[in-house]
Amino acid sequence: MATTTRWPALPVADWQDTRDTLQLYTQVLGKVRMANAPLQNHWWNVALYPTARGLTTSLMPHPTGPSFQIDIDFLASRLDVATVEGQQRSLALEPRTVADFHAAVLGVLDELGVPTSIWPMPVEIADAVAFPDDRVHASYDPDAARRFWLALVEMTRVFEVFRSRFVGKASPVHLFWGGLDLAYTRFSGRGAPPHPGGAPNCGPQVMHEAYSQEVSSCGYWRGPPGEEGVFYAYAYPEPPGYRATPVTPEGARWDDGLAEFVLPYELVRTAADPDAVLLEFLQSTYEAAATTASWNRAALERPR
C-alpha cells in the first residue's frame, strides 16, 4: 500500500463527511477509556495517542475483566480490541452508521469479558444525536482517514520537539476526541479561576477539571476555520495584552471567534521547512502567553 508520510494535504471539503463520522467513532472509544481508566488531572485519562499504524487508547484496566486496549489501524482499515489474556476481536473500518459502530464495539467488549457502559451522548458537538440513534453519520473514506493519521504523525513529531524544551509540568501530546484535535499544554504552576464552560454536553465540572491551573495550550484543529484546518494556541486565563502580542511566522493571526492564535495547516505543509515554521508558531505563541502572564520562565524552560 503506497502512502506518503510527509505532511499530506487535508482539504476539509474533501473529507468532511468522513471526518465527522470518524470523530464520533473516536468518541465511542474515548468514552470506553473514560469509563474504565481512573481520572487523571485535566482528563488525561481519556485521550487517544498516535501510533505507527493509527490511534490507541493505550492499556486500560477493567473492574471485573482483564486489562485491554483498543487500536484503530488506519493502514489495514480495522479496529482491534485485545486483552492481556490473549483474546482479540476486530471490526472492519468501513462505511457504517454511528449507531451500528456503537453497537458493534460494545458487543465486542461483551464477547471479550470487558463489558462497558458509556454515556451515549456525543460531547463538544452542537445538536448532537445519541450514538444509538445516529444513522446519519456513516461515511468512511480510508484514504482520507489515512491522510489525517499521517498528518498527526508529523504534528506529533514536531510537538514532541517543542515539548522537550520545557521542564515544568506539561501534558502528553495526545488526541482529544471531543473536538478531534491534537493537543499539548504547558502549565505555569499557578491555579486558575473556574472556567466558564459552554461546550455542548459538557457539564461545568468537565471544564473546571480541564482548566484548574493556568495554561498555555497549542494543537491542531481539523477545521473549519482554514481550508485544511489550523494550528492553534491559547492561554487560560487569558492575560492582559496577550491577543495583541505580535506572533510569528507570517500568516499567524489572532482569531476573535476562537479567541486563539491560529496558523493555517496548509502554510506549514507547503513551507520549505514545515518543522521550522510550526516550531516558530508554537514557540512564539507560548512566549506571548508566558511573557504577558509573567511565568517564571527561567525555572520552567530547558536552556537552549
N, C-alpha and C positions, 0 to 999 in steps of 0.2 A: 504494500500500500504506500503510495507516494504521498509524503507530507512535507511541508516546509516548516522549519522550526524557528524562523526569524520574523517576528512582527507581521503577522498576516493582516490583510485588510479585514475590517469588521463593519461594513456598511449596515447601519441599523435597518434600512429599508429592505435589505436582502434576507435578514434573518429574524425579523421582529416576532413573527408567529412562533418560530422555534424557541427564540429567547424567552418569550413569555411562558411557554409550556415548560421549558427547562427550569425556569425559576420556580415554578410550582412543584415540579418533581423534586428539586433540591430542598424545598420547604418540607415536603413529606419526610425526607431523610434527616434533615436537621431537627425536626420535631421528635423523631425517634431517638436521636442522640440526646436531646434535651430531656426526654422522659427517663433516660437511663443513667446519664452521667451526672454526678453531683455538681451543684452550682459552683462555678468559679467566678472570681472577680470579673466584672464587666461582661459577663456572659461568654467568657472564653471557652466554656464547656460546650457550646452549641455549634461552633464554627466548623467548616469543612476546609480541607487542605489540598492544594495541587499535588499531584504525584506524577510519576513517569508515564502513566497511562490515562490519567484523568483526575478524579477527585476522590477523597476518602473522608469518612467520619473519624478515622483512627479507631483504635481498640476501645470498646465500650463495655462496662460491666452490665450485668443483668441481675435483678434482685432474686430470681429463683433459678435461672438457667446459666449456661456458660457465657463467658465473655465473647463478644462477637464484633464484627466490623462490616461496614457496607462500603463498597467501592463502585464508582462509576468508571467504566473503561470506555473512553471515547474512541480508542483505536479499534476495539472489537465491537463497539456499539452494544454494550452489555452492562447490566447491573449485577454485581456479585455480592452475595451475603455469605460470610464464612464465620464459623465458630471455632474456638480453640480446641474443641473436641474432634476437629477434622471434618465436620459436616459443611457442605456448601450447596447453595442453590443459586441459580442465575435467571435473570429476566432479560429478554431482548430489549434494547433501547430502539424503539420504532414508533411510528405514529400511533398513539393510543391516548384516550381521554385521561384527564387527571383522575377522574372517578375510577377508571379501570386500573390505572397505575397505583393509586392509593390502596385499592382492594388487593391487588396482586402483591404489593410489598408487605402489607400486614399479614397476608396469607402465608408468605414465605417465612416470616418471623414465627408464625404459629407452628409451621412444619419443623422448624429448627429448634423448637423449645425455648424461644426467647420472645414470647408474645408481648406486645407493647401497645398500650392505648395512648393515642395522641389527641390533642385538641384539633379538630379537623378544619379549623378556620385559618386561611392564609393571613399573614401579617404584612404590614407596610404596603398594602395594595388597596387602593381605593375601590369601593364597590365590589369587593371580593366575594366569591362564591365558595361555599364549603367544599372541601375535596370530594366527598361522596356524591355531590350534586353537579360537579363541574364536567359537563360533556361538551363544552365549547372549546377549551384549550386541548388540542390533540395533534399538534404539529411536531414533527421531529425530522430535521434535515441533518443527517450525520456529518456531512462535510462542514456545515455551519457550526455545529456543536464542537467539532474538532478544531476549527479555527479559533473559536473562543478559548478553548483549553490551551492551545498553543500560545495564544496571546498572554494568558495567565502565567504560563511558564516563563515567558520573557519578563513580564512585570515582576513576578516573584523574585527572579534572579537579581534584578536591579534594586528592588525594595530591600532585599537581604543585605546588599552592599550598604545602602543607606542606614539600615538598622544597626550595622556593625559599628557605626560612628558614635553610637550613644551608649553610655554605661549606666544611665538611670533606669528606672522602671519603664518597660516597653512591652507592647503586646507582641505575639507572634504575627507573622504575615499570614493572614487567613481570609477565607471567603465567608462573608455573612450572607446567608440565604434570604434574609428579609428583603434586601434590595439587590441581591446577586452582585455584590460589589466586593472586590478585593480591598482589604483594609489593613492599615498599620497605624499604631498610636503610640505616642510618647507622652510621658507624664512628668509634670514639674515637681511632684512630691507634695503639692498643696491640695486641700479639699476644694470642692466647687459647690455652688448653690444648687438646690434641686432643679433638675431640668424641667422645662415647662411641658415637655411631651408633645403629643399631637399626631404621632404616626398612627395610621389606621390599624385598629385591632391590637394596639399595644397599650396596655394599662400604664399608669404613671410609674408603677414600680419597675417596669422594664427600663425606662429611660433614667430613672433615679439610680439604678444599679450601673447602667452603662456609663453614665456621666457623673459619678460620685466624686471624681477628682478632676483637677484641671488638666486639660489635654491639648496636644497639637496632633491632629489626625490627618491622614492622607490616604488616598486609594484610587481605585478606578471604578467609575460608574458606567454601566453598559449602554447608557443613553436612552432617550434624549436627555439633556441637550447634546449637541455635537452630531455630526453625520456618522461618526464611528464611536460615540461615547466620549467621555472626558476623564482625565485625571483630575482629582480634586484635592483640596486642602482646606481645613478649617480649624478654628480654635474654640474651645469651650472652657469657661465663659469667654466670650469674645472681648479681648482687651481694647480699651480706647485707642483709636488710631490704627488698629490692625488692618481694616479693609482699605484704608487709604495708603498703606505702605506699598511702594513700588516693588514688584517682584519680577523675576526673570524665569525663563527665557522670553524672547519676543513671541507674542501670541498668547501668553498667560494673561489672565484678566480676572477681575472680581465679578461674580455673578450675583446680582441683587436677589434674584428669585431663589437661588440655592443658599445664599449667604455663605458662599465659599469661593475660594480662588479655583479657577479651572484652567486646564490646558487640553486642547483637542488631541485625542489619541492620534489622529492622522498626522499632526505636526511632529509627533515623536516618531511614528512609524516611517515617515518619509525623510527624516533627517539623515544627514551623512553619518552622524554618530548618535543613534537613538538613546543609548545608555547615558551619554553625557547630557543630552537635552533633558531627559527625565530626572536624572540626579540633580541637575541645576534647579528644576522646578521644586523638587522635594526639599532641597536644602534652602532655597530662597524663601519658600513659604514657611518653613519651620523657623528660620531666623526672624521672619516678620512676627511670628507668634511669640517666640522666646524673648525678643527684644522689647516688644510693646508690653508684655506681661512681666518683664523683669525676672526671668528664670535665672537660676544660679548656673549659668552655662559652664563655668569652669569646673564645677563638680559633676555635671551631667554628661559632658561630651568627652569622647576619646580624643586626645591630642592627635592632630594630623600634620 
